[in-house]
Amino acid sequence: MGASIRLLVPTIPFFIATIIFTGIILTAEIFIPYKTYSKVLKFLTFSLFLYVLTAFLAVHSSEWTIIAKSTLLPHFELDKTFVLMVVAVLGTTISPYLFFWQASEEVEEEVREGKIKEMGQQQGAPEPKVTKLDLKNMRIDVITGMGFAQVIFWFIIITSASALHNNGVTNISSAEEAAKALQPLVKVFPYSGQIASGLFAAGIIGTGLLAVPVFAASASYAVSECFAWSEGEGLYKKFLQAPRFYGIIIASTVIGLWINFSNIDPIQALIYAAVINGIISVPLLIIIIKIANDKKILGNKVINKISNLIALVTIIIMATASAALVLYNWS
């Protein structure tokens, strides 16, 4: 994200730009009340539409028919690199952090609305006042969010494939390189390359402002659950009320900041992180589905047959792709 800021504002050194924006994100997440901060995150999602605008600038009109056909009839290759990328795509779409973030934020909303006193209530506490309408709204929220995410993901893929890959640009080591590479390749109208590059960079900044706090908070929710810190821990609490929770957020953000200045290739790191996510999502999904079907835990709110079928197909696909990747690496 710091590189993209430097691209838009060349006078700001990379180090200073990265420190400033990381500090802004961290300060906002820790000190701005959750009720206000959640609204900021919602508005930041509009920055993702910048990728849509970039696609229409970068992709030639004659290519859209081919793109539509390839979307409906994708091709597959049985080789190590292709399978690795399939697992990475699955891992970045159905990521473990989403399980913690989505569930925890639903509880955060219930706490804010007074339907539950606090997160991680002890056994014997009053049952949360969650109605069928609330569950319906949760389902709509998840379906809408995932649908929106896949549309944006699709536009990012076709922009990269059309403008970069088709022109031989296949070795990108940073988001800044991707944005700069667009400039000489997009020639729809005068200065369209610079506009596409700027939009792409702005999209990265908006995505970073949206993603960094989500990733850091998800890690904190996960660690809190693992060490049984969940009672009273969450973004709805102030820093002094939940120092361990916010400590994990700070540590996660600082580690991410350090990676920017290390010799680690950020693009390769993202790919391998996505691959790891794709592999570990399988056992986590199995556990989640087991809980979702347990009437002792959920009573009459267990998931229906259609959801079970979708979950089963998803688990089979992800498990098959992960197994294929392991076999290719062993062979």
N, C-alpha and C positions, 0 to 999 in steps of 0.2 A: 504494500500500500504506500509506503514511503517513497518508493521509486516512481509510482504514478503521480504522487503529489509533486515530486521534483520535475516530472515531465510537463505538468500543467503550469508550474511556477518554477522555471529554471533557476531563478536567483536563490532559491532555498536549497542549501546543501542537503544531501540525502540523510546524513546523520541527524541534523537538527529537525528536518521535516518528520522523520520517523519518531523521534523522541517526543516532539510536540503533540502529534496526533495520537500516539499511544497514551500519553499523559492525559489528553482530553477524554479519551474513551474510558480509561481507568477511573478518572475522577468522577465522570458522569455516572458510571455504574455503581460506584461506592456511595456517593453523596447525594445524588438526585433520587427523590422518593420513587419507589417502584411504579406507583400510579402514573406519575409523569413520564418516567423513563420508558415504560411500555408503549406509551403513545408515540414517543420519539422513534422507537424501533419500528413501529407500524408504518410511520411516514417514510422511513428510510427504504422500505421495500419498493417505493416508487422509483428509486435510483436504478433498479434492475431493468426498467424499460429502456435505459440507455443502450443496453445490449441489443434490443430490438431495432432501435434506430441505426445502430452501427451495422447491423446485418443488411438492412435495406440500402445502405450506402456501399457496403463492401461486395455484396453479391450481385453479379450481373443478371439482368432480367431474363436472359436466355437460360439461366441455370435453375430457375425455380421449378420447372417441370421435372427436371432430373432429380432435384432434391425431394420433390413430392413422391416420386416413384421409389426412390431409395429409402425414404422414411417408411413407406408402406411395405416394401419388400427388401429389407436389409440383407446384406450378404454376411456370411460367416467364413472364417478361416481357422483351420485346425493347426495353429502354430502357437508357440510359447508367448510371443509378444501380444498376439491378438487376444488370447485367453486372459493374459495378465490385465489388459485394458478392460476386458469385459468385467472381470472381478472388481477392478477399480471403479468403473462406472456404477456397478451395483452397490459398492461400498460407499460411494459418495452420494448415492440416492437414498439408500436405506441405511443410514449411519447409526451406530450405537448411541452417539450423543443425542440424536433425535428422541430416542426412547426416554432418556432422562429429562431432556429439556421440555418436551411436550407434556409429559405427565406432571412434572414439577410446576410448570407454568399454569396448568389447569388448576392445580391446588392453590397456587399463588392468587389466581383470580377468585377462587372460592373464599380465601382468607380475606381478600380485599372487599368482597361483597358481603362478608359476614355469614357465609354459609358454613364455615368451619372456623374454629378459634385459631388454630395454628397448624403448621405442617408437622407431621409425625406425632399425632395425638396418641396417647397411651390407650391401651385396651380398656374398655369400659367407659370411654368418653362418649358424649352424645354423637349419634350418627350424623354425618354431614347432610345438610339439607339440599341434596342434589336431586332435581326433578327429571322426568323423562324429557322435558323440553331442554334442560341443560345438556343432557346426553346427546340429544339431536343436534344442538348447536355445536357441541364438541366435534361430532362426526362431520358436520358441514365445514367446520373450520379446518379439520385435517384434510378432507378431500379437496377443498378449495386451495389450501396452501400447497399440497403436493402437486395438484394440477398446474398451478401457476409456476411452481418450481421447474416442472418438466418442460413447459413452454419456453421459459427463459434459457434453460439448459440446451434446448434444441437450437435456439437462435445463436448461442455461443458456439455450438458445434459447427453449424453451417458457416458462420463467419470465419472461424479458424480454418475449416476445410477449404473454403472457396478462396479466401484472400491469402492465406499463408501456405497451406499444404500444396495447393495446386500450383503455387509459384516457387516451390522448392524450399520454402522456409519450414524446416521440420525439426530444428534443434533450438528451442527457446528455453533459456535458463532463468528468465524473470518476466514478470508482467510488463515491465517497462520495455523490454525487447519486443514483446508481442505488439504493444501499442505503437512503437516506433516503426515496426515492420509494415504496419498498415499504410503508413503515409505514402510511400512511392507506389503502392500496389492499387490503391483506390483512385480511379480516374473518371468518376461519373460526371463530375463538373469541376470547374476551377476551385481549388482548395478543398475538394471533397476528402482528399487523403488526410489533410491536417484536421479536418472536422471529425472524420471517423476515428482518428487516433486520439483526439481529445475526448470524444464521447466514450471511447473504450476505457481510457484512463480514469475518467470521472466515474464510470460504472464500477471500476475496481475499487476506487476510494469509497463509494457508497456501499458496495458489498462488504468491504473491510470494516467500515463503521458498524454495519449490521451484524457481521459474522463474528468479529473478535469477542464482543461481550457475550454472545450466545455460546461460543465454544468455551470460553473461560468459565462462565456460570454453569454450563453443563458438566464440566470437569468437577466443579465444586459440589454440585448436587450428587454426582456419582461417588466422590470421595466421602461426602457426608453420610450417604447411605451405607457405604462399606464399613465405616467406623461408627455407625449408629449415632451420628451427630444430627440426624434429620429433625429431631424434635426442636422446634423453635428456630431452625436454620433456614434462611431463604432471603431473597431480595427484598421482601417486605419488611425485613428487620434492618435497623440501622447498624453501622459498622461496630460500635461498641457492644451491641446486643448479640452479634454473631461474628466475633473476630476470627474464629477458625474458618468459617464459610468464606468470608472476604479475603482471608489470608491465602486460600487456595486460588481465588480469582487473581490476586496480585501475583502469586508465584507463576501461574499459568501464563499470564500476560507478559511477565518479565522474561520467561523462557522463550516465548514467541518472539519477543523483541531481540533477544540474544541471537536467535537463528538468523535474523537479518544481517548481522555483522560477522557471522561465522563463515566458514568455507563450504557450508552445506548448500547444495543446489536446491532452491525453494520449490522449483517445479517437480524435480525428482522426489523431494520430500513429500510433496502433496500426493503424488502418484502412489508411493509406497504406503503412505498413511491410509489412502483410500483402499488399497489392497488389503491391508490389515483389518480395516473396518468391514470389508466385504466378507472376510473369513470369520471374524468373531461375531458378526451379526447373526450367523446361523444358530449357534447355541442360545444366544440371547433371545432370538425370536421364538425358539422352542419353549423357553422358560416363560416368556410373556404369554404365549398362546395357552400354555398349561394353566397359568394363573387366570387368564381371561375366561377359561371354561370351568373354573372351580366355584361351585355354588356355595361352598363354605366361606369363601372370601367375598364373593360378589352377590350372593343371593340370587335374585331374579334378573340381575343385570349382566349375566354372562353373554358372550357374543353369539351371534346367530350362525346358521349353517353356511351362508354365503361368505361371511367374514372368515370362517374357518377354512373354507375351500380356497379363498384367495391367499390366506396365510400359508396353507399347505403347498400350493403351487409356487409361491415365492420362496419358501424354504427349500423346496426341491431344486429349483433353478439355481439358487445361490449356493447350495451344497454341491450340486453337480459342477458348477463353474469353479468353485474352490478346490474340489477334488481333482478336476482336470489340470488346474494350475500346479498342484502338488505333484501330480504324475509327470507333467512336462518337465518340472525342475529335477525330478529324480531320474528321469530317463536319460 
